[in-house]
Structure formats: C-alpha cells, structure tokens
Amino acid sequence: MTDTRKPDPDLSEPLKPGLYIVATPIGNLGDITLRAVDMLSRCGRIACEDTRVTGKLLKHLGISKPLIRFDDHASEQASSKLLEMMAGEAIVLVSDAGTPLISDPGYRLVREARDRGISVTSLPGPCAAIVGMTLSGLPSDRFLFAGFLPPKDKARRDMLEELERVPASLIFYETGPRLTKSLAVLAEIWPDREVAVARELTKLYEECRTGSAADLLEHYEAEPPKGEIVLLVGPPGTSGEEIDPDELLREALADHKPSQAAALVAKATGLDRKELYARAMELKRG
C-alpha cells in the first residue's frame, strides 16, 4: 500500500512566502497547537492586533519575531505593504485571542491576497463561539454565529427581532457591561427560549450558566460580570415556545424543496417530519 501521508516539515527551514492565519489561545496558553508554534517559529513576520498582547504570547513560547500592527483601523497603505511582503516572505496573521477573522479584522486582507494569487493557509484552533456552543448544551446541529450585538438599544432589538425565526441556535459575542441590557431584551421578546451565558472560557473560573433570560438577568444584575462573553439562545421551540410551523415552512421553501424544508423545520422544532412534508406540499401548491 502506498503511503500518502505528507512528510514532516523541516523545522529548520523558513515557511514558504504567503499568508498564514493562525489561531491563538483565548485564555489558557496550553491551548496553542504544535502546528501554530511551528508557524510562529518559522515565519518572517507576524501581523497582530496589539503587539503587547502577541509579544507576551511569543515570550511564553520562547519565540522572537518582528511584529506588525494590523487591526480594524489599518490603512489601505498598511494593507498594501503587508501584501507586498507576502510575495517574498511568510506573514502570520493572529488576533489578540482565538481565530482571526471571527469578529476580528482580516477578511479583506485574505480576499486581496487570494485575488493577487498569494498562497493563503489557515490553521484550526481556539474559538470562543465554538467553545461556548459545546458547553451550553443547546442544539448544536445547526447554529448561527452573529458576532457582537449592537451597543445601542434600538439596533440591538432590531437585530434580535430579525433573527427571531431562524431555526437554529444563535451565538453572539457580548461585553460584561452590556450583558444585562441584552438579557433584558431577550427576556422581553423571547421569554420562553433557553439562554446560555459562557464566560471566562478555558480559564480557572470558567462558567456556563443556562436558563431563561429573566433568570440570568436577575443573577447578573446581582453579580455583574467582566470581560467578553459568549451569549447563546436556543432555537424556536426548544423550551415550549409557541411557534408557527407554516411560517417556518414558508421561509424554508423559499430556498429548498418541500422534503428539505420539512427536514429542516423538523430538526429545529421536533415536529413530525412526515406531517411537515405533507403541509409543505400544500403550501407549495397553494
């Protein structure tokens, strides 16, 4: 039998020119992968949000590399310079914590690199949204990551109402000072849906608290949290909420065949798939 495995890389050789997207720990430094350490060791430069944060990680790993600041405020000139460097050396892109581009800067840089024919490599690794999803116990077969909730009250409510009938668990990032405001809106518009608050992920005092939004609001008003938080909401129908199967079917039928629409709604609501299929056929004919 032919061995199709790739040979181990020569760790003494520098990486080939291009862009390398590397995930870094979100709290526990032990979560850095061996491959990430390899990339950081053999690259030419590292583009990062905050040179002080990345500098601490590199010091912990015993690595010394030139650091280039690259964040949401990076100018087109800075991006162009970075892209020019990639033609001749390996540039690693990291965020302060977790997987770059997930509610962090970088997707425009990746798009431009691909358009220019520059090699782009992405390494899997820590991501707060996924850690929170797996901890919560909410249905994880279908979920939507929606990033940070807007800081202003009306925009926050508008966004949540827009996502009200999405047949999936919802994942948001939120800050400690704004958590109670978001929970108050959730308690008002989705009083029966299960909610989870995951915080201090991968750290000593990691916490994932679940319940109704009202229960969680009462808790966190008494004990205000700090730092960044993963806020999760179960899909419609997971906690006895009254739902309209016809409405969900109509939404699903816009992009799927009746059998597929019935399967999606059945998975999201727990309703009988055959009955949903029959109803989907009626709606399709009607």
C-alpha positions as CSV (number, residue, x, y, z in Angstrom):
1,M,0.0,0.0,0.0
2,T,1.3,3.4,-0.9
3,D,1.9,5.8,2.0
4,T,0.1,9.1,1.1
5,R,0.9,10.9,4.2
6,K,2.8,14.2,3.8
7,P,6.4,14.1,5.1
8,D,7.0,16.0,8.3
9,P,8.2,19.6,7.6
10,D,11.8,20.6,8.1
11,L,11.6,22.8,11.2
12,S,14.9,24.4,10.3
13,E,13.5,25.8,7.0
14,P,11.6,29.0,6.8
15,L,8.0,28.9,5.6
16,K,7.2,29.4,2.0
17,P,6.0,33.0,1.2
18,G,2.3,33.7,1.7
19,L,-0.3,34.4,4.4
20,Y,-0.8,32.1,7.3
21,I,-3.9,32.5,9.5
22,V,-3.0,31.2,13.0
23,A,-5.4,30.8,15.9
24,T,-4.1,31.6,19.4
25,P,-5.4,30.7,22.9
26,I,-8.5,32.5,24.2
27,G,-7.4,32.2,27.9
28,N,-5.4,29.1,28.5
29,L,-1.9,29.2,26.9
30,G,-1.9,25.4,26.9
31,D,-4.3,25.5,24.0
32,I,-1.7,26.7,21.5
33,T,-1.3,23.9,18.9
34,L,2.0,22.4,17.9
35,R,1.4,23.5,14.3
36,A,0.7,27.0,15.4
37,V,4.0,27.1,17.3
38,D,5.8,25.8,14.2
39,M,4.2,28.5,12.0
40,L,5.1,31.3,14.5
41,S,8.7,29.9,14.8
42,R,9.3,29.7,11.0
43,C,7.5,32.8,9.6
44,G,9.1,36.0,8.6
45,R,6.8,38.4,10.4
46,I,3.7,38.4,12.5
47,A,0.7,40.8,11.9
48,C,-1.3,41.3,15.0
49,E,-4.0,43.5,16.6
50,D,-1.9,44.5,19.7
51,T,1.9,44.0,19.7
52,R,1.9,43.9,23.5
53,V,-0.6,41.0,23.7
54,T,1.1,39.0,21.0
55,G,4.5,39.9,22.4
56,K,3.5,38.2,25.7
57,L,2.5,35.0,23.9
58,L,5.7,34.9,21.9
59,K,7.7,35.4,25.1
60,H,5.9,32.5,26.7
61,L,6.7,30.3,23.7
62,G,10.4,31.5,23.5
63,I,9.9,33.0,20.1
64,S,11.2,36.3,18.8
65,K,9.8,37.7,15.5
66,P,9.2,41.2,14.1
67,L,5.6,42.3,14.8
68,I,3.4,44.5,12.6
69,R,0.3,46.1,14.0
70,F,-2.8,45.2,11.9
71,D,-6.3,46.0,13.2
72,D,-9.6,47.4,12.1
73,H,-8.0,50.8,11.7
74,A,-5.2,49.7,9.4
75,S,-4.9,51.9,6.4
76,E,-5.0,50.7,2.8
77,Q,-1.3,51.7,2.6
78,A,-0.5,49.4,5.5
79,S,-2.5,46.5,4.0
80,S,-0.8,47.0,0.6
81,K,2.6,47.0,2.3
82,L,1.7,43.7,4.1
83,L,0.6,42.2,0.8
84,E,3.8,43.2,-0.9
85,M,5.8,41.5,1.9
86,M,3.9,38.2,1.3
87,A,5.4,37.9,-2.1
88,G,8.8,37.3,-0.6
89,E,8.2,36.0,2.9
90,A,5.7,34.2,5.2
91,I,3.4,36.5,7.1
92,V,1.4,35.1,10.0
93,L,-1.8,36.8,10.9
94,V,-3.1,36.5,14.5
95,S,-5.7,38.2,16.6
96,D,-5.4,39.0,20.3
97,A,-7.2,35.7,21.1
98,G,-8.9,33.0,19.2
99,T,-9.3,32.5,15.5
100,P,-8.5,35.6,13.3
101,L,-11.4,37.0,11.2
102,I,-14.1,35.7,13.6
103,S,-15.4,39.1,14.6
104,D,-11.8,40.3,14.2
105,P,-10.1,42.2,11.3
106,G,-8.5,40.3,8.4
107,Y,-11.1,39.1,5.9
108,R,-10.3,42.0,3.4
109,L,-6.6,41.1,3.7
110,V,-7.4,37.4,2.9
111,R,-9.6,38.4,0.0
112,E,-7.0,40.7,-1.5
113,A,-4.2,38.1,-1.0
114,R,-6.3,35.5,-2.9
115,D,-7.1,37.9,-5.7
116,R,-3.3,38.5,-6.1
117,G,-2.6,34.8,-6.2
118,I,-0.8,34.8,-2.9
119,S,-0.9,31.5,-1.0
120,V,-3.2,31.5,2.0
121,T,-3.1,28.8,4.7
122,S,-5.4,28.7,7.7
123,L,-4.8,26.7,10.9
124,P,-7.7,25.4,13.1
125,G,-7.6,26.3,16.7
126,P,-9.4,28.0,19.6
127,C,-12.6,29.9,19.0
128,A,-14.8,31.3,21.8
129,A,-18.0,30.9,19.8
130,I,-17.4,27.1,19.4
131,V,-16.3,26.6,23.0
132,G,-19.5,28.3,24.2
133,M,-21.7,26.3,21.8
134,T,-20.3,23.0,23.0
135,L,-20.5,23.9,26.7
136,S,-24.1,25.3,26.6
137,G,-26.0,22.0,25.9
138,L,-28.1,23.8,23.3
139,P,-28.9,22.1,20.0
140,S,-25.6,22.3,18.0
141,D,-26.6,20.5,14.8
142,R,-27.5,23.9,13.3
143,F,-26.3,27.3,14.7
144,L,-25.8,30.9,13.5
145,F,-22.9,33.0,14.7
146,A,-24.0,36.6,14.6
147,G,-21.0,38.4,16.1
148,F,-21.3,41.2,18.6
149,L,-24.7,42.6,19.4
150,P,-25.0,46.3,18.7
151,P,-24.3,48.6,21.7
152,K,-27.4,50.8,21.1
153,D,-30.8,49.7,22.4
154,K,-32.8,50.0,19.2
155,A,-30.2,48.4,16.9
156,R,-29.8,45.6,19.4
157,R,-33.6,44.9,19.5
158,D,-33.9,45.2,15.7
159,M,-31.1,42.6,15.2
160,L,-32.7,40.2,17.6
161,E,-36.1,40.5,16.0
162,E,-34.6,40.0,12.6
163,L,-33.2,36.7,13.8
164,E,-36.4,35.6,15.7
165,R,-37.5,32.8,13.4
166,V,-34.1,31.4,12.4
167,P,-34.4,27.7,13.0
168,A,-31.1,27.4,14.7
169,S,-29.2,28.1,17.9
170,L,-27.9,31.7,17.9
171,I,-24.4,32.7,19.1
172,F,-23.4,36.3,20.0
173,Y,-20.4,37.9,21.5
174,E,-21.2,40.4,24.2
175,T,-19.3,42.5,26.8
176,G,-19.7,42.3,30.5
177,P,-21.1,45.9,31.0
178,R,-23.7,45.4,28.2
179,L,-24.8,41.8,29.1
180,T,-27.7,42.8,31.4
181,K,-29.1,45.1,28.7
182,S,-29.1,42.2,26.2
183,L,-30.6,39.8,28.6
184,A,-33.4,42.3,29.4
185,V,-34.4,42.5,25.7
186,L,-34.2,38.7,25.4
187,A,-36.5,38.3,28.5
188,E,-39.0,40.6,26.9
189,I,-39.1,39.3,23.3
190,W,-38.2,35.6,23.9
191,P,-39.3,34.8,27.5
192,D,-39.5,31.0,26.9
193,R,-36.4,30.3,25.0
194,E,-33.4,28.8,26.7
195,V,-30.4,31.1,27.0
196,A,-26.8,30.4,28.0
197,V,-24.0,32.7,29.2
198,A,-20.5,31.4,28.8
199,R,-17.6,33.4,30.3
200,E,-14.0,33.1,31.4
201,L,-13.7,30.4,28.8
202,T,-10.7,28.0,29.2
203,K,-9.7,29.9,32.4
204,L,-9.7,28.9,36.0
205,Y,-13.1,30.3,36.7
206,E,-14.8,29.2,33.5
207,E,-18.6,29.4,33.8
208,C,-21.5,28.4,31.6
209,R,-24.9,29.3,33.2
210,T,-28.2,28.4,31.4
211,G,-31.8,29.2,32.0
212,S,-34.4,31.7,30.9
213,A,-33.2,35.2,30.0
214,A,-35.1,36.6,33.0
215,D,-33.4,34.2,35.4
216,L,-30.0,35.0,34.0
217,L,-30.8,38.7,34.1
218,E,-31.6,38.5,37.9
219,H,-28.3,36.7,38.5
220,Y,-26.0,39.0,36.6
221,E,-27.7,42.2,37.9
222,A,-26.7,40.9,41.4
223,E,-23.2,39.8,40.2
224,P,-22.1,42.0,37.3
225,P,-19.7,40.1,35.0
226,K,-16.5,41.3,33.5
227,G,-14.7,40.7,30.2
228,E,-16.1,39.3,26.9
229,I,-18.9,36.8,26.9
230,V,-20.5,34.3,24.6
231,L,-24.3,34.7,24.7
232,L,-26.3,31.8,23.2
233,V,-30.0,31.4,22.6
234,G,-31.7,28.1,21.8
235,P,-33.8,27.8,18.5
236,P,-37.5,28.4,18.4
237,G,-39.5,25.6,20.0
238,T,-36.7,24.3,22.4
239,S,-38.5,25.5,25.5
240,G,-42.2,25.2,24.9
241,E,-42.4,28.4,22.9
242,E,-45.4,28.6,20.7
243,I,-44.3,28.5,17.1
244,D,-46.0,28.7,13.7
245,P,-44.8,25.7,11.6
246,D,-46.4,27.2,8.5
247,E,-44.3,30.4,8.8
248,L,-41.1,28.3,9.2
249,L,-42.0,26.1,6.3
250,R,-42.7,29.1,4.1
251,E,-39.2,30.5,4.9
252,A,-37.6,27.2,4.2
253,L,-39.5,26.7,1.0
254,A,-38.0,29.9,-0.4
255,D,-34.7,28.1,-0.8
256,H,-35.4,24.4,-0.5
257,K,-37.5,21.6,-1.9
258,P,-40.5,20.5,0.2
259,S,-38.7,17.4,1.6
260,Q,-35.7,19.5,2.5
261,A,-37.8,22.2,4.1
262,A,-39.7,19.7,6.1
263,A,-36.5,18.1,7.3
264,L,-35.1,21.5,8.4
265,V,-38.2,22.5,10.3
266,A,-38.5,19.1,11.9
267,K,-34.9,19.3,13.2
268,A,-35.5,22.8,14.5
269,T,-38.8,22.2,16.2
270,G,-39.1,18.4,16.9
271,L,-42.3,18.2,15.0
272,D,-43.2,15.2,12.8
273,R,-41.3,15.3,9.6
274,K,-44.0,13.4,7.5
275,E,-46.7,15.8,8.7
276,L,-44.5,18.8,7.9
277,Y,-43.8,17.4,4.4
278,A,-47.5,17.0,3.7
279,R,-48.1,20.6,4.9
280,A,-45.1,21.8,2.8
281,M,-46.6,20.2,-0.3
282,E,-49.9,22.0,0.4
283,L,-48.2,25.3,0.9
284,K,-46.2,24.8,-2.3
285,R,-49.3,24.1,-4.3
286,G,-51.2,26.9,-2.7
